[in-house]
Amino acid sequence: MTTSVDDDLWSAVGDPTRRRMLDLLLEQGAGTATSLSERLPVTRQAIAKHLVVLDRVGLVHGTTAGRERRYEVDDEQLERAVAQLNAVGSAWDARLARIKRIAEAIAANKTNEKE
């Protein structure tokens, strides 16, 4: 089973601050660098840089709202990310099940050899 993974997407969500930002945006519906920085232990400037990364991979989209940009999560891109994660998880589940069967066979052979 071959799973196509968007490395840029997973690099973007690999950062815990960006994942928390996505959680907050989903919870609030939208947010700005300022509103997000009020809820996270990160500066507004750092939040703005994280938002650029999330925007570049399409997980969020910003629109100008006065002097700031207001960001919302792109539901389709988020669904794509979740589908990729599920596919990767399924592939690893299959690999681990195969490793378990091999290990059990080796253990059974050793037990049979001792008898």
N, C-alpha and C positions, 0 to 999 in steps of 0.2 A: 504494500500500500504506500503510494507516494503522496506526501502532503506538501502542498505549495504554501510556503510561509512568506509573508511580506516582512523581511528583516527590518526595514525602516519603521514599520508599524510597531513591531515588537520591541524594537529599541526604544521607541517613544514611550510605550506603556511599561517598559522595564523599570522606569524610575518611580519610586514610591510617592514622591511629591506629585508627579503628573497623574498617577492613579488616584490619589486623594483629590486632586483638582477635578478630575472627571467625575468622581463621586459627588463632589459639591455642586458641579454644574448640573448633573442629573437631578440632584435633590432640589436645587433652586430653579431649574429651568434655564437659567442664563447667569452670567456674571462678568465682571470686569476684573482687571488685574488688581485694582484697589479693593473691591469687595472680597476677592479670594484671599488677598494678603491679610485681611482682617481676621480670617478664619484659620490661617495656617501660620506656622512659625517660620515664615520665609518673607524676605523683603518683596515689595511691590515690583522692583526691577527684576528680581529672580523669577517671580511669577510671570512677568511679561515675557521673559525668555522661554520659559516652559510652554507658555501659550503659543509662541511662534513654532515650537517643535510640534505640538499637537495639531496646529493649523496646517503645517507643511504636510503631515501625513493624512490630513483630512478628517481627523477625529473631532475637531471643532471648527467652527467657522465664525469669523468675527465681522461685525458690522459697526460702523462708526456711530457712536452715541455721544454727541457733544465733543468733549476733549478726550474721551476714552473710546476704546473698542469694547463692544459687548459680545461675549462669546457664548455660543450654544453648541451642545454636542450634536454631531451628525449621526442620526440614528442608523442610517444605512451602513456607514463605515464602522460603527460600533458593532452592529450585527455581523459584519464581515469579520471583525476581529474575534468575536465570540465564536463564530463558526470555525475559524482557523484554530483557536485554542481547543475547541472540542475535537477537531480532527487530529491535532497533535496528541491530545490526551488519549484518544482511541488508538492511535498508532503505538504509543508507548505502552498502553495496557496490553496490546497484542504481543509486543516484544517481551514484556515482563512475564506474561503467561507462558511464552515459549521458554524463557530462561528457567522458570519454575519447573516446567515439565522436564527439561534437561537435567536440572539439579536433582529432581526426584528420581529420575532414571538412574543417575550416577549413584545416588544413595542406595537405591534398591539393588543395583549390581554389587556394591560393596557388601551389603548385608547378605546377599546370596553367596558371595565368595567366602565369607566367614563361616557359613553353615556347612 
